[in-house]
Amino acid sequence: MICSILCACVMQAQSVEYINENIRGIAVNKTVMNNNGELIIAGLSGGNPSVMKMDTLGNVLWHKTFSGEPVRNNSHHQWHFWDLRTDDENNIYLYAEELKHARTPPRITKLEDSGELIWASADLPPAFEYEPNINTWLHVGDTALTISYMGETVSRVHLTSGEVLGKDSVLSSTWINARPSDMYYNGKQYRESGMGLLAFDKSGKYTIEPNPVNLPYSMRQIDSTGYYFLLRVYLDSAEREGRLLMLQKYDDKGELSIEKLVFSDRFFNNADSLSNFTGYGGYLFHPEKGILIYGNCHYILDNDSVVKGNWLAQIHPSDFEMLYDTVIDRPPQWGEVNFTYLNNLIYLQGYRSPGGRGAFVMKVNLKDVDEYPASSVAEKQEKTNTIKIYPNPSSSGEFIIQSKEKSISQIDVFTTTGQIIYSQKVNALQENIHMDTKGIYLVRVTTRDNRTETLKIVSQ
């Protein structure tokens, strides 16, 4: 199979820069940033739990590997550091667990900023069954660390002594969502659970708040205006298939307030392609930069030709308008990536092959959301807009689609939830469509020069 890698646009140098393109010696599972802006990278090295510290220039400051007690037992299985946190003094807390078929309970390890071992806990209380995965979540409080593991066990460990304080019986009796990134709002750290939203304060105490949004996919962020979700939608048709991203926002009553497909025209504008895919490998809701998404894009031209690339997008949080996006000229990474930040210092860590070989770290340089003029997105759309749809809204359900320049080659109509309801190949400057049912729809129009525009229509 021939794979073509798309090159980055001219602005890439302004958006991302590799500070370390080829991290060796550690299979990476999790990356965080301490209060000095230094990166702490945790994973596996030589079958043992391993952790690395890197400065803001990409230089490795130290690399520690722990081959036996007290960090891990002498099991013949490989042990990983799956998760980590740092505290205000830059101490490092790591969750250690076996790689596969594990029956030995996990442990928590505390290191100094220099990487020296302070303590390793005794075995944590057992879960129902130990099957290693990264469904782990840590919260560092004033005196104790709270850890959720295996989706159904929550324990606490004393920060100073490493003493295992035992299970939290209330939280251990419910499901806790460990997959999304941390959600911070109003001085608390939020986490979805079977009882509602868990809200941990800085001391480590938690309260349970109602969750007004009952959806089968994960909440990604909370702010004063509502709750955010990021999901993949399937846009299959007889001619081709597609998987795109959709952002949704719900108000404090749980009502949908904003919904928008998020995709790069570079990848979803080829009318002759068999399929188009956009997926996210990592995301960040940043207080100044907005919503950042990093993922993979590709489209299949035929059975022997696939175009692939990595994609970084910056999205305005209030209206989900695309502020900036770029395709990065590197092969797509495998697995999830880690966004981590301190103030406006943002890093992205990922890897390009199974086992962490070829891991990389990039620095993300983007303008603040409020630095983009309010009219900049509209002006950009006006300059590239060659498609006109009228009347809109339409009381009869009849719409006329016109192209100012190139002939139209394809028209696709979607519901606001991403379901495709109309797809037609065209070879004309004008085409009529009819909507039998009243509602709001998205119309994607592709022209002969492979440009794509998506517009909203209303049938009254």
Secondary structure, DSSP 8 states (H G I E B T S, - for coil): -EEEE----TTHHHHEEEEEEEE-S-EEEEEEE-TTS-EEEEEEETTEEEEEEE-TTS-EEEEEE--STTTS---SS-EEEEEEEE-TT--EEEEEEESSS--S--EEEEE-TTS-EEEE-------S-----S-EEEEE-SSEEEEEETTTEEEEEETTT--EEEE-TTGGGS-B--SS--EEETTEEEEEETTEEEEE-TTS-EEEE------SS-EEEEETTEEEEEEEEE---SS-EEEEEEEEEE-TTS-EEEEEEE--TTTS--TT-SEEEEEEEEEEEETTTEEEEEEEEEEEEETTEEEEEEEEEEE-TTT--EEEEEEESS---SS--EEEEETTEEEEEE-SSGGGTTEEEEEE----GGGS-TTHHHHHHHHH--EEEESSSBSSSEEEEEESSS-EEEEEEEETTS-EEEEEEEEESEEEEE-SS-EEEEEEEEETTS-EEEEEEEE-
